[in-house]
Amino acid sequence: MKALKLMYAFLLICTITLANSYAAAEQFKIAIMQDEKGAAQKYTPLVTYLQNKGVEVSFVGAQNYPAAAQMFADRKVDAMFSGSGVAGTMIIKDLATPVVRPVSKEGHSTYWAVVLAPKGSPKFTGSAGYFKGKKVIFTALATSGEFYFHSIPDIKSVNATVQTAASHGAAIDALSKGVADVAIVKNRIWDKMKKDYPNLMAVGGDNGENPDSTLIVSRKAEAGTVSKVSKALLSLKDDMSPQAQAVREQLNIQGYIKTTTADFKHTLEVLKMAGVDKSFNFTFK
């Protein structure tokens, strides 16, 4: 009887240990902005792909970027697919590090800011004076938007009216309708849309590139799982399985490439010029 009880106790301990070990090592939590409609759904094939590679993935909704940053700090999430501005801010705050980024079907993995204005407008030479007395529109917390605007030397000294748009496309449309005098947007979006806006033109822009849609991981994430996720994503390009093909089609990418903090050199310069430091709380006053 005593031996039987000892055996049951041993089996119980083994079961609990295995369950806890599996949950800790295999569950990979990815933060998703709740204000991005359909954000989680578009990554559904990727969840299946990673599960087949031995990694269980779950999404955790974040109300906003400050909330996401706190999730990283509190170890409530392991990762987030992020634009370069937010990714760079997380790097500066020492909360996360980049691991991979996608390569689009067109072969792009970086982007930069372009300044748009009505046809016939003077060129933008990088001077804050260009925006004096003008209405400027851009997306919030974008390296090709709000961060770039605030990185322009002496920009606070000019009397510019700032407006934020829900997307780069919305900013372009607002400029076309005369809602603003100038727009700052992502060059990849402008390249796709400019044929529909013959009344607008690029008058200048940034001279450096930013990594696009990088997967950043918490510095507190379990190293073994991060390595497994990274290897799985890097193998996606050459994987001919139906699951891999579904990911590439859904995300409109060729695959993923390795990404490090060194790839954010220009982005970090822009952010620091904009005033981003460890205390930055994702808002400009």
C-alpha positions in Angstrom: 0.0 0.0 0.0 2.8 2.4 0.9 4.6 1.6 -2.3 1.4 2.2 -4.3 1.0 5.7 -2.7 4.6 6.5 -3.4 4.1 5.5 -7.0 1.0 7.7 -7.3 2.8 10.7 -5.8 5.7 10.2 -8.2 3.4 10.1 -11.2 1.6 13.2 -10.0 4.9 15.1 -9.6 6.0 14.0 -13.1 2.7 15.1 -14.6 2.8 18.6 -13.0 6.5 19.1 -13.9 5.9 18.1 -17.5 2.9 20.4 -17.8 4.6 23.4 -16.3 7.7 22.7 -18.4 5.7 22.6 -21.6 3.7 25.8 -20.8 6.9 27.7 -19.9 9.0 26.6 -22.8 6.5 26.3 -25.7 3.8 28.9 -25.2 4.9 32.0 -27.2 2.8 35.1 -26.5 2.6 37.8 -29.2 1.1 41.3 -28.5 -1.5 42.5 -31.0 -2.8 46.0 -31.0 -6.6 45.9 -30.4 -7.2 48.9 -32.6 -5.8 47.0 -35.6 -8.9 45.3 -37.1 -8.1 41.8 -38.3 -4.5 42.0 -37.1 -4.7 38.6 -35.3 -6.6 36.9 -38.1 -4.0 37.6 -40.8 -1.4 35.8 -38.7 -3.6 32.6 -38.3 -1.6 30.6 -40.9 1.6 31.6 -39.1 0.2 30.2 -35.9 -0.4 26.9 -37.6 3.0 26.9 -39.2 4.8 27.5 -35.8 2.6 24.9 -34.1 3.9 22.4 -36.7 7.4 23.5 -35.8 6.7 22.7 -32.1 5.8 26.2 -30.8 2.4 27.0 -29.4 1.5 30.6 -30.1 -1.2 32.8 -28.5 -2.1 36.5 -29.1 -2.5 39.0 -26.3 -4.5 42.2 -27.0 -2.9 45.5 -26.2 -5.0 48.6 -25.9 -2.2 50.9 -27.0 1.6 51.1 -27.3 2.2 52.2 -23.7 0.2 49.1 -22.6 2.3 46.9 -24.9 5.5 48.3 -23.5 4.2 47.5 -20.0 3.4 44.0 -21.1 7.0 43.6 -22.2 8.3 45.0 -18.9 6.0 42.7 -16.9 6.9 39.6 -19.0 3.2 39.2 -20.0 4.2 38.9 -23.7 7.2 37.5 -25.5 7.0 39.3 -28.8 5.3 41.7 -31.2 5.3 42.4 -34.9 6.1 46.1 -35.0 6.7 49.1 -37.2 10.2 50.5 -36.9 9.2 53.5 -34.8 7.7 51.4 -32.0 10.3 48.7 -32.4 13.1 51.2 -32.1 11.5 52.8 -29.0 11.3 49.4 -27.4 15.0 48.9 -28.1 15.8 52.3 -26.6 13.7 51.5 -23.5 15.8 48.2 -23.3 12.6 46.1 -23.3 13.0 44.2 -26.5 15.4 43.2 -29.3 14.7 42.5 -33.0 15.1 39.0 -34.4 13.6 38.7 -37.9 11.7 40.9 -40.5 9.7 39.9 -43.6 10.8 40.4 -47.2 7.8 41.5 -49.3 7.0 39.7 -52.6 8.5 42.7 -54.3 11.8 42.1 -52.5 11.6 45.0 -50.0 12.3 44.8 -46.2 12.9 48.5 -45.5 11.2 51.8 -46.1 11.6 55.5 -45.5 9.6 58.7 -45.1 8.5 60.9 -48.0 7.1 64.4 -47.8 4.2 65.0 -50.1 2.6 68.3 -51.3 0.3 69.5 -54.1 1.9 69.5 -57.6 4.0 72.6 -58.2 5.0 73.0 -54.5 8.6 73.9 -53.7 11.1 71.1 -52.8 11.6 70.2 -49.1 15.3 70.7 -48.2 15.1 69.4 -44.7 14.5 72.8 -43.0 11.8 73.2 -40.4 10.8 76.5 -42.1 9.2 74.5 -44.8 6.3 73.7 -42.4 5.9 77.2 -41.1 2.2 78.0 -40.8 1.2 74.8 -42.7 -1.2 72.0 -41.8 0.8 68.8 -41.6 -0.7 65.3 -41.6 0.9 61.9 -40.7 0.3 58.7 -38.8 1.1 58.6 -35.1 4.3 56.8 -33.9 5.6 56.1 -37.4 9.2 56.6 -38.4 7.8 57.7 -41.7 5.3 60.0 -39.9 5.2 61.5 -36.5 8.7 60.5 -35.4 10.3 61.8 -38.6 8.4 65.2 -38.2 9.7 65.6 -34.7 13.3 64.7 -35.7 13.5 67.7 -38.0 15.9 70.3 -36.3 14.0 73.3 -34.7 10.6 71.9 -35.8 9.1 73.1 -32.5 10.0 76.7 -33.4 7.6 76.8 -36.4 3.9 77.4 -36.2 2.7 74.2 -37.8 -0.7 72.6 -37.2 -0.4 68.9 -36.7 -3.0 66.3 -37.6 -2.8 62.5 -37.3 -4.3 60.1 -39.8 -5.4 56.5 -39.2 -3.1 55.2 -41.9 -0.6 56.4 -44.5 -3.2 56.0 -47.2 -5.6 58.2 -45.2 -3.0 60.9 -44.9 -2.4 60.9 -48.7 -6.2 61.1 -49.3 -6.6 63.9 -46.8 -3.8 65.9 -48.5 -5.4 65.4 -51.9 -8.7 66.8 -50.5 -7.1 69.9 -49.1 -7.5 68.9 -45.5 -3.7 69.4 -45.1 -0.9 71.3 -46.9 1.8 68.6 -46.4 1.8 64.9 -45.6 4.6 62.7 -44.4 4.1 59.0 -45.3 5.7 55.7 -46.0 7.4 55.6 -49.4 6.1 52.0 -50.1 2.5 53.2 -49.7 3.0 56.3 -51.8 4.6 54.2 -54.6 1.5 52.0 -54.7 -1.0 54.9 -54.5 0.6 57.8 -56.5 -1.0 56.8 -59.8 -4.4 57.6 -58.2 -3.3 61.0 -57.0 -1.9 62.9 -60.0 -2.5 66.2 -58.1 0.2 65.3 -55.6 4.0 64.9 -55.7 6.9 63.9 -53.5 8.9 67.0 -52.6 11.6 65.4 -50.4 12.0 62.9 -47.6 14.3 61.0 -45.3 17.7 59.8 -46.5 17.9 56.6 -44.5 16.0 53.3 -44.4 14.0 51.6 -41.6 13.3 47.8 -41.1 9.7 47.0 -41.8 7.3 44.9 -39.6 10.1 43.4 -37.5 9.4 40.7 -34.9 10.8 42.1 -31.7 11.1 39.8 -28.6 11.2 40.6 -25.0 14.6 40.6 -23.4 13.0 38.4 -20.7 11.6 35.8 -23.2 12.9 32.2 -22.9 15.9 32.0 -25.1 15.3 28.5 -26.3 11.8 29.3 -27.5 13.0 32.5 -29.2 15.6 30.5 -31.0 13.1 28.0 -32.1 10.7 30.7 -33.4 13.5 32.5 -35.2 14.7 29.3 -36.9 11.2 28.4 -38.0 10.6 31.9 -39.5 14.0 31.9 -41.3 13.2 28.6 -42.8 9.9 29.8 -44.2 11.2 31.1 -47.6 12.5 27.7 -48.7 9.7 25.6 -47.1 7.4 24.2 -49.8 4.8 22.8 -47.4 1.2 23.9 -47.7 1.4 25.5 -44.3 4.4 27.6 -45.4 2.8 28.6 -48.7 -0.3 29.7 -46.8 1.8 32.0 -44.6 3.5 33.6 -47.6 0.3 34.2 -49.4 -1.6 35.6 -46.4 1.2 38.0 -45.4 2.2 38.7 -49.0 5.9 37.9 -48.3 8.8 35.8 -49.6 10.0 34.9 -46.2 11.9 36.3 -43.3 15.5 37.5 -42.8 17.6 37.9 -39.7 17.4 41.3 -38.1 19.6 42.9 -35.4 19.8 46.2 -33.6 22.5 47.2 -36.1 19.7 47.3 -38.8 18.0 49.9 -36.8 21.0 52.3 -36.9 19.1 55.0 -38.9 15.8 54.5 -37.1 17.4 54.9 -33.7 19.1 58.2 -34.9 15.7 59.5 -36.1 14.0 58.5 -32.8 16.7 60.1 -30.6 16.6 63.3 -32.7 12.8 63.3 -32.1 13.5 63.1 -28.3 12.8 59.5 -27.6 14.6 58.1 -24.5 13.9 55.4 -21.9 11.3 57.6 -20.3 9.3 58.2 -23.5 5.7 57.0 -23.1 4.7 56.9 -26.7 3.2 60.4 -26.9 4.4 63.9 -27.9 3.2 66.8 -25.7 
